[in-house]
Amino acid sequence: MIQLGTGSRRRAAVDRRADRLVAVTAIGLAIGFLLLAVLSAFLPGVDRAGLWLPIHLALAGAATTAIAGVMPFFSAAIATSQPVRAPIRWVSVAAVAFGTAAITLGFPNGALGLATAGGAAFILGVVLVGYATLLPLYRGLGPNGGVVAIGYAAAMVMVTSGAILATLFLAGWPPVLEAWSHLKPAHAWLNLVGFVSLIIATTLLHFFPTVVGARILRVRAAYATPLGLAGGSALVAIGFGLRADLLARAGALLVLVGTVALVAYAWQTWQTRARWSGDLGWHRFATGALVSAISWFVVGSLIGTTRLIVDGAQPAAVSVAPLAGPLIAGWMGLAVLGSATHLVPAIGPGDQREHARQRARLGQLAGARLLAANTGVAGLTVGLLLVLDEVTLMALVLLAGALGLTAVLVVAAVLTGIRNARSASP
């Protein structure tokens, strides 16, 4: 208990146990969605040029579920605040996961009622995630989040807007149906850049220094990163909605500013990093995954913004499939894997000895897994850009192997931690 002043008023100690369990569970679900995304690309009849099913499993499933579990955890930690009640956290993760499953099952099979219900559940989930993320920032003992809070709030507005557009399309609302050729690119950009990329980049402002063992820097690049990505994504979406080429081009340029700012921040942070003396494999994979993710984000941003700058607010200027390699598999996928590798021994179940064993387990074959994952991302990028099916399939095999092995290691670490915690209970 913390005594306030000389009176009898007291503030309860912050209890993070339920919050940790939700975060670890969401990470496990996210890795499951990520594996399903890769494996679904091998299903008969899947359009490997469009990759609708794998892309939605990765973005709406893996990325959003991970964000639903981890982002509120980070915000409460930043603010030194009590998390929101556990039922709200569980419902938010469950709603996002159910919504994704319902949409990916319903839409391709013509079950639009199921897909629409999934869209409504997804919207409910992200609204609850926003509530669970922002409330601790404004009621905590620590700082109120500053630019991190701005980035998170902007991302939640954009994903909610994108999800509402998609749900209205699934429900068959005529105004959205009639304008879908231009609203679809806006929906894609709001989710891929305005939500997933903005959340990852904003989180890395605190998480990247933690992983590499450096100070959290208050530099201009830290502010330019979320502001550039948020402002640019909003301008691109508005540009498509209004069919205004100038706005779309301006937004693309602003996204590039945010991308360069993230690289600058990561580089400045890297200069102050620690030199680890133990758990080298664990540190190597977590750090390597995040550094690789940032590198692929640069590649994806260049590919995505170049077409917008050239073509403006034309539907053909936005195609998610060529971005599946750098932005989804590379940026989002490696960020999720690196985060999971670091977080499970840090906040997962088990005592200190068990966490040490988890770090050793998660560091196994670190270099080989990183090489396979990055080679797979590179092959997927080239294969989809040049429409080389053989290269795409080989890349997917490599990605499946790297993701699968990492998933097995993460799940094994969590399960042994749970067994350890239960055996230690009186």
ZAFI-371245 format. One record per residue (C-alpha): residue in one letter; x negated, y, z. Coordinates in steps of 0.2 Angstrom, whole numbers, plus 2048, in hexadecimal, padded with zeros to 3 digits. Last residue first. Layout:
BEGIN
AXYZ;...
END
This chain:
BEGIN
P7FD78B7F6;S7F97907E4;A7E778B7DE;S7ED77D7D4;R7FA7887CC;A7ED7957C7;N7E17887C0;R7EF7807B6;I7F47917AF;G7E17957AB;T7DF7857A2;L7EE788797;V7E879A793;A7D779578E;A7DE786784;V7EA79277B;V7DB79E777;L7D0790771;V7DD788766;A7E279975F;T7D079D75A;L7CE78C751;G7DE78F748;L7DA7A1743;A7C979C73C;G7D078D733;A7DF79672C;L7D57A4727;L7C979971D;V7D8790715;L7E07A0711;A7D07A6708;M7CF7966FE;L7E27996F9;T7DE7AB6F4;V7CF7A76EA;E7D979A6E0;D7E77A56DD;L7DD7B36D6;V7E87C26D4;L7DA7CF6D4;L7E07D96E3;L7E77C96EB;G7D87BE6E9;V7CB7CC6ED;T7D47D16FE;L7D77BE702;G7C57BA6FF;A7BF7C870A;V7CB7C3718;G7C67B1717;T7B37B6717;N7B77C1727;A7C07B372F;A7B37A572B;L7A57B1731;L7AD7B5741;R7B17A3745;A79F79E741;G7987AB74C;A7A37A875B;L7A179575A;Q7A679476C;G7A87A5775;L7BA7A177A;R7B5792784;A7A779B78D;R7B37AA791;Q7C079E797;R7B47957A2;A7AF7A67AA;H7C27AA7AC;E7C47997B5;R7B679E7C1;Q7BE7AF7C4;D7D07A87C8;G7DD7A27BB;P7EA7AA7B0;G7E67B77A3;I7E17C97A6;A7CF7CA7A1;P7CC7B879C;V7DB7B9790;L7D87CB78B;H7C77CA782;T7CB7BC776;A7DD7C2774;S7D77D376F;G7CA7CC762;L7D77C175B;V7E57CF75A;A7D87DB752;L7D27CE746;G7E47CB740;M7E97DE73F;W7DA7E5736;G7D47D672C;A7E37CB729;I7F07D9728;L7E67E8722;P7D87E1718;G7E07D1710;A7F27D5710;L7EF7E6708;P7F07E06F7;A8017D86FB;V8087E8703;S80B7F26F3;V80E8046F4;A80A80F6E5;A8178056DA;P82580D6E4;Q81F81F6DE;A81C82C6EB;G80B8326E5;D8028286D7;V7F082C6D9;I7F08316EC;L7FC8236F0;R7F18166E6;T7E181C6EF;T7EA81B700;G7ED809701;I7DC8036FB;L7D280F705;S7DD80B715;G7DA7F9712;V7C77FA711;V7C6806720;F7D17FA72A;W7C67EC725;S7B77F472E;I7C27F773D;A7C77E573E;S7B57DF73C;V7B07EA74B;L7BE7E3755;A7BA7D1750;G7A87D3753;T7AB7DA764;A7B67CC76A;F7AC7BF761;R79B7C5767;H7A17C8779;W7A77B777B;G7977AF773;L78C7BA77E;D7947B578E;G7857BC798;S7787CA796;W7837D778D;R77B7E7786;A7867F678A;R78E80177D;T78A81477C;Q78681576A;W79580A766;T7A181776C;Q79B824760;W79C817752;A7AE812757;Y7B3824758;A7AC828747;V7B5818740;L7C581E748;A7C382F741;V7C082972F;T7D081F730;G7DA82E737;V7D3839729;L7D882C71C;V7EA82C723;L7EA83F721;L7E583C70E;A7F483070C;G80083C714;A7FB84A709;R7FE83E6FA;A80F839700;L81484B703;L80E8516F2;D8178436E9;A8288476F1;R83583A6EE;L83E8406FD;G83E82F706;F82D82B6FE;G82683B704;I82E839715;A825828717;V81482F711;L81683E71D;A81A83372C;S80B828728;G7FF836727;G80583F737;A80382F741;L7F3829739;G7EB83A73A;L7F183E74C;P7EC82C752;T7DA82E74C;A7D784174D;Y7D8840760;A7CB833763;A7C183B755;R7C084B75F;V7B784376D;R7BD83D77E;L7B382D77F;I7B781E789;R7A681878F;A79F808788;G79F7F578B;V7A37EF77A;V7B47E877F;T7B97F778A;P7B380477D;F7BE7FB770;F7CD7FB77C;H7D080D780;L7CF81576F;L7D3804768;T7E580676E;T7E8815763;A7E180B753;I7EB7FC757;I7FB80675A;L7F881174A;S7F480273F;V8047F8745;F810806745;G80D814738;V80180A72E;L80A7F972B;N81B7FD732;L81E80F72B;W81580B71B;A8207FC717;H83080571B;A82B814711;P827808702;K838800704;L841811705;H83C8156F3;S8438066EA;W8508056F9;A8598156F4;E86980C6EE;L8697FF6FC;V86680C709;P875816704;P87F806702;W87D7FE713;G87A7EC70F;A8767E6721;L8657E071B;F8627F2714;L8687F9724;T85C7EE72E;A84D7F3723;L851805726;I853803738;A8437F973A;G839807731;S84081473C;T83D80A74C;V82B806746;M829819743;V82F81F754;M82581275D;A815817754;A818829758;A81A82576B;Y80B81A76B;G800827762;I80683576E;A80482B77D;V7F2827777;V7EF839774;G7F283D786;G7F582E790;N7FE8357A0;P7EE8357AA;G7EE82A7BA;L7FB8287C8;G8088237BC;R81A8297B8;Y8178307A7;L80C82379F;P8168157A8;L82681A79E;L81D81A78D;T81980878A;A8287FF792;Y83480C789;G82B809779;V82C7F777B;L83E7F877F;V84180176F;V8367F5765;G8417E676C;L8527EE768;I84C7F1757;F8477DF755;A8577D975B;A8607E474E;G8557DE740;G8587CC746;A86B7CE746;T8697D5734;A85F7C672F;L86C7BA736;G87A7C372D;L86F7C371D;A86D7B171C;G8677B170A;N8597A470D;P84B7B170B;F8547BD717;G8597B1725;L8497A872A;T83D7B672A;I84A7C2731;A8507B673F;A83E7B2744;T8397C4744;G8487C974F;F8457BB75B;A8327C075E;V8377D2760;A8457CF76B;A83B7C2776;V82D7CF778;S8397DD77D;V8437D1788;W8347CC792;R82E7DD795;I83F7E379B;P8417D47A6;A8307D87AE;R8347E97B5;V82B7F87AE;P8187F87B2;Q8128017C2;S80680E7BD;T7F38117BC;A7F681C7AD;I7EA8127A1;A7EF8017A9;A8028057A6;S7FF80A794;F7F47FB791;F8017EE797;P80E7F778D;M8047F577E;V8007E2781;G8107D9780;A81A7E2773;I80A7E6769;A8067D3768;T8187D0763;T8177DE756;A8077D874E;A80B7C674D;G81D7C6748;A8227D673F;L8117D7737;A80A7C6735;L81B7BD733;H8207CB727;I8117C971D;P8117B671C;L8237B6716;W8227C5709;L8127BE701;G8157C86F1;A8087C16E5;R8087B06EF;D81A7AE6EC;V81E79F6F7;G8277916ED;P81E7836F7;L817788707;F80478D708;A80779F70C;S81179971B;L801792723;V7F97A3725;A8097AC72C;L80D79D737;L7FB79F73E;L7FE7B1742;F80F7AE749;G8077A2755;I7F97AE759;A8077BB75D;L8107AF768;G8007AB773;I7FD7BE774;A80F7C177A;T80D7B4787;V7FC7BC78D;A8047CD78E;V8147C7797;L80A7BE7A4;R7FF7CD7A7;D80E7D87AA;A8157CC7B6;R8057CC7C0;R8027DF7BF;D8087E57D0;V8047F77D4;A8037FA7E6;A8148017ED;R8148147F0;R817819802;R82082780B;S81D82781E;G81583881F;T80383D820;G7FF83E80E;L804830803;Q7FF81F80A;I7FA8127FC;M800800800;
END
